[in-house]
Amino acid sequence: MNKVFITGTAGFIGFHLAKLLLNDGFKVHGYDGITNYYDVNLKQKRHSILLQNSNFDVTEDMLENYENLFYVANKFQPDVIVHLAAQAGVRYSLENPRSYINSNIVGTFNIMEVSKNLKIDHLLMASTSSVYGANSKMPFKESEKTDTQLTFYAATKKANESMAHSYSYLWKIPTTMFRFFTVYGPWGRPDMALFKFVSAIINDKPIDIYNNGNMYRDFTYVDDLVHGIKLLMNKSPKFFHNDVKKTGNSPVSPYRIVNIGNSKKVNLLDFIEAIESVLGKKAIRNYMPMQMGDVPSTWADTSLLKKLTDYRPQTKFEDGIRQFVNWYRDYYNV
Ligand SMILES: NC(=O)c1ccc[n+]([C@@H]2O[C@H](COP(=O)([O-])OP(=O)(O)OC[C@H]3O[C@@H](n4cnc5c(N)ncnc54)[C@H](O)[C@@H]3O)[C@@H](O)[C@H]2O)c1
């Protein structure tokens, strides 16, 4: 297995995964429509870095263009497909829900069709901790029911999990769905808390702290996350019907859902204090009520990831924040 087709390579996680695999000698074909959800210069810069490696090639187009998607994937003949392109963001799904239908429902369906027609070894796709929605039993475990999504973003990702299960069953596509927990690190997303906080503090602007800071997140450092993805690429789910409890496999198809998180929940105010300490500067704090659709806490049970790969993300948030701030200062020259 050495050819990997990755969608979302101009995005935060796809960029880091492609970089890791290229460094390890894989051939990677990236596919990304460079949507304008956030700064397209940041996306283009990520692609230009990947293109320095001759084992990387890229197609800049939308997932909704099935003809071209199938054409380039078929030409590349991947062993594995990692589907990370999506309309991400919990809050934006209140403003522009249709973009989630287009990218996440139609786009993911097109990737599943490609996977069915190309007979790949393993399809891996991104879901999210947001599918746990109103679940209150912590830490969140893959085997628990997830029927109470609170945002339309989460609903489209839950739909992806169901769509993927049916295709895995019908067409025997070995499929892994990841549930990621608040990923952060260098080259991160401008719409996410760490990026927004660092940029506001540096520019003497106030930061909005929702639910008066009574929020907890399982923050996952991006290098840890992509390392976990790489290890899972080799763990294609098989039909071990009696193994459901051990590996989280579906009883009827080669399908698996795996949390990738740090398995620690961090209070938002502690996270902000760590940012202040790295920057050597206090934030101007604007305490706000809870936002619509937000959940007060996320926390991953990562025992399945550990069982499958013998690996667990470990980076302390203080260290990860320092890496992010170093990158931010360097990239924006501040
Ligand atoms: N970052 C996190 O904390 C987090 C948490 C949970 C789940 N996820 C999921 O992980 C995946 C990667 O997230 P990310 O943080 O790298 O996001 P990102 O927005 O940085 O990357 C997504 C990429 O997909 C591309 N894209 C979007 N719609 C497209 C379409 N229709 N056709 C072609 N390209 C399209 C965008 O241009 C972007 O470069 C997403 O599926 C996201 O939902 C991320």
The ligand as a Gaussian input file, in Angstrom:
#p B3LYP/6-31G(d) Opt

LIG

0 1
 N      -10.381000      20.582000      12.768000
 C      -11.155000      19.973000      13.662000
 O      -11.093000      20.254000      14.870000
 C      -12.131000      18.905000      13.227000
 C      -12.891000      18.268000      14.231000
 C      -13.789000      17.277000      13.849000
 C      -13.902000      16.909000      12.522000
 N      -13.163000      17.554000      11.575000
 C      -13.329000      17.138000      10.171000
 O      -12.036000      16.893000       9.641000
 C      -11.996000      17.207000       8.246000
 C      -10.873000      18.182000       7.946000
 O      -11.096000      19.382000       8.707000
 P      -10.116000      20.627000       8.669000
 O      -10.085000      21.188000      10.038000
 O       -8.855000      20.264000       7.993000
 O      -10.986000      21.635000       7.769000
 P      -10.540000      22.620000       6.582000
 O      -11.722000      23.484000       6.338000
 O       -9.250000      23.270000       6.930000
 O      -10.290000      21.646000       5.356000
 C      -11.319000      21.170000       4.532000
 C      -10.908000      21.342000       3.074000
 O      -11.944000      20.822000       2.260000
 C      -12.102000      21.661000       1.120000
 N      -13.489000      21.518000       0.667000
 C      -14.616000      21.851000       1.346000
 N      -15.698000      21.556000       0.609000
 C      -15.242000      21.035000      -0.554000
 C      -15.882000      20.529000      -1.710000
 N      -17.214000      20.508000      -1.812000
 N      -15.111000      20.064000      -2.719000
 C      -13.753000      20.086000      -2.634000
 N      -13.094000      20.548000      -1.552000
 C      -13.835000      21.015000      -0.521000
 C      -11.804000      23.064000       1.602000
 O      -11.356000      23.913000       0.568000
 C      -10.732000      22.817000       2.672000
 O       -9.438000      23.031000       2.168000
 C      -13.396000      17.744000       7.917000
 O      -14.153000      16.680000       7.408000
 C      -13.924000      18.184000       9.256000
 O      -15.342000      18.163000       9.284000
 C      -12.282000      18.547000      11.896000

